[in-house]
Structures are given as structure tokens and as C-alpha cells.
């Protein structure tokens, strides 16, 4: 039986082209996402394991007849889901709602933590990289498969732009990438809320203008002091706990925006008339 905390390395069949829109990618680099750890910690026991991983880049080994813009030998990366990138939802930036898309490791599609992956909807999913497979920046480019894009999405969804004040809750990889994204988008003030000084020091180097090492009501009070008592224009919640969601409501100004990208570890959140 396979269950929580059970990791095994085994052989699976080599991927093959199933549809003309597929590509086969030989994995060069793969990462472990924080969301991979959720099933690791909580997956109920089953008779079969689950292929894991959705952060990978590699070299195209084969393509289906309808794949365009890509060829064998191209070094490519994949976002954490696949999508056709042409449908109603994709054109609106909601590739995760693509009716022809899906998640790696489900419905007969390989996980990214393996030697090779069958990528459905390859033309709309894979991004060709302008570097070689042995290029020095390759480990840094891995962030473009998921974690930096998540931080960037949080900032863009919260309408971060020149002069905007931003509070980033969480000093993990997504939170630090949200700091980078906010700086790149021209935020005037970036307050990073975290608990680990080695990470918040890194965040300061990434562009955080202020660091708050306290949480809860005390942390909210510090954010409000740093924003002239108003609260931040935008709060980027990059943790996923009830406490950080509650902190988001306390730290945002009236009429501000909360962008929540932390994978929720709860089913009920503090949203109701008492929060208005």
C-alpha cells in the first residue's frame, strides 16, 4: 500500500505520443513544489502510487503531427498545467480552466519527476528556451515553471504597479518571488512579512523596502504603521493558512486588493459581515 509519507522510485512505461497535439520531453531538470508536499503528508493509502511533479524542463524527443512552433532537440519548459492556449479561458489568462488542459500526474499523463513526460497540448504549453541544456542559468530558469510565475500572478492580479504599496505575507519561495515581481512592476513600497531572518534578508535584497517579523494582530499593526495607518494597497498572501488570510484582511487598506496564492490548508476562511 502507498500512503502519506511513502516515497518510492519505480519504473513506469516510456511515454509515447497518444494524440497529434502531444510532445515527448526528456527531463533535464525537475523541482519539488510545496504543493507536492501536501499529498506526501496527507494522501490516503492506495494500492497504487501516484506519479508526482509538475515543475520540469527538458529536451523535446518527439512531437505529434499537429504540434507547431516546436521541434525535436528544442530545450523547453512547461508551466505547472498544460493548456491549448487558444480557447475562451486561455485568451483571458485562465489556462487552468482550459477545457482541453489538465494537471501532470493525472488522467494518464506523466508526472514531471521522471525521466520523460508526455505533454498534451504541447504547442500551447511548452515554452522554448534560448539557452543550451548545459547553460549556467538553467537552475534559475526552473523558477519559471511555477514559483516565479505564481508570485508574478499574485502581483498582477492585485493590480500592482508604479507607486502602489504592497504587503507580501510569507517568506517562502513564492513570497520571495512575489517581492521580485512587485519590484519589477514598480511598486513604491514592499513590506515583506516573514519569520525567518535568512529569508527576509534575501527578500530585502530582492527589493523589499520594509521587513515585518511579527504575525497576527501585532504584524497587522506594524504594516499599518508603515503605511501611514491606512494599510497596503495590495496584499499578496503566499502561505495558505487561516492566520495569514486573517492577517491579509487586517493589513489591506479600505478598497484595496488581496491576492491569495498560498495553497489553502483550511476549508473555512474568515470571510463574512464581520470582516466588512
URKA-V152877 format. One record per backbone hydrogen bond with DSSP energy under -1.0 kcal/mol. CO is the residue of the C=O (numbers start at 0). NH is the residue of the N-H. Records with the same first field share a line. If there is no record, write none. Layout:
# URKA-V152877
CO->NH ; NH
This chain:
# URKA-V152877
1->45
2->5
18->21
19->65
20->121
21->63
22->118
23->60 ; 61
24->116
25->58
28->56
32->35
35->39
36->40
37->41
38->42
39->4
42->3
45->1
51->112
52->111
54->30
55->77
56->27 ; 28
57->75
58->25
59->72
61->23
63->66
70->73
73->59
74->128
75->57
76->126
81->101
86->90
88->91 ; 93
89->92
93->96
94->97
97->100
101->81
102->105
105->108
111->113
114->26
116->24
118->22
121->125
126->76
131->134
134->137
136->140
137->141
139->142
140->143
141->144
142->147
145->149
146->150
147->151
148->152
149->153
150->154
151->155
152->156
153->157
154->159
155->158
160->163
163->187 ; 188
164->233
165->190
166->235
167->192
168->237
171->175
172->176
173->177
174->178
175->179
176->180
177->181
178->182
179->183
180->184
181->186
182->185
185->162
188->165
189->208 ; 209
190->167
191->211
192->169
195->199
196->200
197->201
198->202
199->203
200->204
201->205
202->207
209->191
211->193
214->218
215->219
216->220
217->221
218->222
219->223
220->224
221->225
223->228
224->227
226->229
231->252
232->256
233->166
234->258
235->168
236->260 ; 261
239->264
240->244
241->245
242->246
243->247
244->248
245->249
246->250
247->251
250->231
252->255
256->234
258->236
268->270
271->274
272->275
